[in-house]
Amino acid sequence: MKELHQPVLLSEVLSVLAPQPGESYMDLTAGYAGHASEILDVTQNYKDSVLVDRDENAIQVLKARYENRPLRIMKADFYSAVLQEIECGNAFDMILMDFGVSSPQLDRAERGFSFSKDGPLDMRMDQGQDLTAERIVNKWSERDLVEILEKYGEEKPGFAKLIARAIIHGRPWSNTKELGDALAKYGRGGKVHPATRTFQAIRIAVNDELGQIERTLELLPKVLKPGGRVAIITFHSLEDRLVKDWMREASGYGEESEIRILTKKPITAEMQELFINPRARSAKLRAAIKR
């Protein structure tokens, strides 16, 4: 089966999770099973494993791929999925969370994630939710726009206010390329497109990405078996900071700690992978094991 999405840091994930035959696995951001397929090939334990994603397109691909396997496939955000597993008393030998936007989401204009493609202002990972990028850019106040640009786009206050006012004065916005082209005039030099941080901020707000991560991290030990491993891939500093801080806190009580960190420093992609998959350049992998 041709991969729809190139999994990042695949060999590194396999190394830190070290899957063994018979072990159970939960993939909280399964996407198109790039990581999951390799892990399940080793464990061969489909009945005690679960693949989770909130993207309906991914769910349909996963169901078709594993239609003849006793594998649970769950359409949910990862926080809701973890809550459900806790309520059911389930725990796993391995858990993976990959916070990257998948290639099909980025490459398909109709998903609205890319300012380089002419598509609707959508950006929803779960197409069933109400909040869209269109509502944010056309309805939110200047104060709210400044807040997400500072918090999620990591823009300085003055520049965030400049961009927020430009968005408000240009209303109504109807598509991604229109907004991206309008923001291009605010370039400050360098290789990064001026719309990059704005689109990141809007996407994070649409999907409550950081809130989801923060709430889920606190619950992870409850869905890990003793000796269970968790691997987490982040793609920008806001995500990585949350993961790093959680691991430091959860491992900071000596023998009373919930987890032990397996990666002293975040693992990044080798040059060979970057040549094949440039989107891996910002990926960082951290891992821990439950005591």
N, C-alpha and C positions, 0 to 999 in steps of 0.2 A: 504493500500500500504506500503510495507516494505521500511523504510528509507534507502537511499543509503549513506546518510551522517548525522551524529549526530550533530544537531545544538548546538553550544555552548551558554551558558548563556541565554537559552531560557526563563526561568521564569523571569530573570532580564530584558531582552529586553521587554517582555510583560508589566512589571511593569513600566518602564520608558516611553514607548510609549503610554501606557494606551489606547489601541484601543477601539473605540466606534462604535456601529452600524451605518452604513452609511458613515463612514469616508473613505477617499481615501488614497491609500498607494502606494509608490514606493520603490521597493527593487532593489538596484543598483548592488547587488551581489547575485542574487537569488539562484544560485546553484540548489539544488534539492528540494527547497521550504520548508526546515526544519523550518525556521522562518515564511516564508510567509504563509504557510498553516494554522498555528495557528492564525495569525493575520487576514487573510481573513475569517476564520471561525467565528470570532467575528464581523467583519465589514459587511460581506456579500455584500460588494460593489465591484464587479468585474469589472463593466464597466468603473469605474473611476480610476482603479488601473493599474499598469504596473510592470512586472517582467523583470529584465535586467540581462543578463550574456553574457560573450564573449566566453564561452566554448560551442561548438556545441553539445557535448554530453548532457550537462545540458539543453540546449534549447530543444532538442528532447524529453527529459523526461518531461519537463514542458508542452510542447505542448500536449503530450499524457495525462498527468494528468488533464489538464484543457481544453480538447478539446470541452467540452460541456458548457463552461463558456465564457461570453463576456469579457475576460481578455486579455489585450495586453501583448504579450511576445516579447521582443526585443533582438536580438543578437547584442550586442555592448559593448564596454568598457564603464565604468561608466561616464567618462568625455564626450564622444560623446553623450551618452544618455541624460545627463543633458543639454547639449547644444541644443539638439533637442527639449526637453521639454520646454526650455526657448523660443525658436523660435516659438513654437506652443502656447505659452501663458499659459501653464499648470502649476499648483501648487498643492501641496499635503498636507494632514493633517499629514502624517507620512512618514519618509524616513529612510531606514536602509542601512548601509554599513558594510559588514563583510569582512575584508581583508584577512581572512585565506585561505590557500590552502585546497580544499575539500578533503575528504577521498578518493573518487574515483581517484582524480588526484594523490594523494600520493601512493595509494595502487596498481595502475595499472602500471606495469613496463614499458609498451609501452609509457606512458606519459613522462617518463624520469625525474621525480622530485626527485626520491630517490636514494641515493648512495648504499643502501642496496639491491637493486634489479637490475638485469641485463637487462637494457633497453637502447634505443637510447638516445643520448644526445639531448633532445628536450626541455622540460620545458615550452613550449608555452601554455598559458591559452587560447589563440585564435589560433587554429591550422591552420588558414588561413594566418597568418602573415609570413613574410620571415625570420626574425631573430630567430635563434635557439641557444641553448647552444653549439651545435656542432661547429657553426661558431665562437662563442666567444672563446672557448678553443683551436681551431685549427688555427684561423686566426688573432685574435687580438694581438696587440703588447704588449711587456712586460709593457710598460708605461700604456696602457689602462687597462691591467689586474690588475696592482698594484692599479690603481685609484679606480676600483670597489671593490677590496678587502678591501681597507681602508674605502671607503665611505659607501658601502652597507654591507660588512662583518664585519666592525668595527675592522679590524685587525690593529696592530701596523705596522708602515712603514717597519721596517726590516723584520718582519715575512711575510708581504704581498709580499715583493720582493722575499723572499725565495720561497713562494708558486708559484708566477708568473713564476719564472725561472724553477721550477719543472714542471709546466704545459707545458712550451715551449719546454723544453728538452725532454719531453715524447711524443711529437707529432709524428704521429697523434693519437688522442683519438677517439675511436669508440663507447664506451658505458659507462653508468653511474657507474657500479660496478668496471670496470677497473680504472676509475679515482678515485673513492672513496678509493679503495684498495691502490692505489699509494700514496694518501695523508695520509693514516693511519700512515705511518712511521714518520710523523711530529707531532705526539701527544705530548702534554705537560702535561700529567696527567689529572685527573678529569674525570667526567662522559661524557662530551661532545665529540663526535667523531670529530677528526681533520678535517674531510671534511665538517662538518655542516655549518660553516660560509662561506666557499668557495661556496658551493652549494646555500646557501642563496643569496650571492652576485651575482652569475651568474643568478639565477632565477629573482631577482629584475631587473637586467639589461635587460634580455630577454623581460620582460613584462612591462618595464618602470613603475614599481609599484609606486615608490615615486613621480615621475613626475605626474602620473595620480592623485594621492591623492592630491597633492598640488594644482593642477589646479582646481580640482573638489570642494575642500573645499570652495574656494573663491566664487563659484557660488551657493552653497546650499541655501542661503537665498532667492535667486530668484525663487526657485522651492518649497518653503515652504509657506503655507498660514499663515496669522497671527494666532498665537497660535499653529502652526504646530510644531511637535517634530521630532528631528533627533537623531538616535542612531548609534554609530560607534564602531565597535569591531576591535581592533588591536591585533597583535601577536608578535611584537618586538618593541624595544625602538625607532627605527627610525620612524616607523609609528605613535606610540603613541605621540612622540614629536611634529610631525606635527599637529596632531589633538589637542593636548593640547595648543599649541601656537596659532592655529587659533581660538579656542574657547576663549582663554584669550583676544586676540586682538579684536575679533568681539563683545565681551561682555563688553569691557572696556570703554565705552563712556556714562555710566549712562543711562538716559532715551533715549538717542540718539542711544544706542546700537542696533545692528541688532538682537542679540540673548541674552538669559539669560541661563546660565549654570545650568543644573539640577543635575549634579553629582559633588559634591565638590572634591571627589577623585574618581579615576577609580574603577569600580566595578569588582571584580574578582570572579572566580568560588568557590563554596562551596566544602567541602570535599566530599560530596555525589556525586556531578557531576564529580569530579576528579577521583573518584573510578570507575565510569562507563565510563568516556571519558577522559583519561589522556592527550589528545591533548588540552584540555581546560586549562591546567596549566599556559600557558603564555598569555591567553586571557585577555584583559582589555576592559571594556565598559565605554564609555563616552556619555553623552546625553545633548541636549540643546533644548530650545524652542524659536521660533521666536516671537519677541515682536509685 
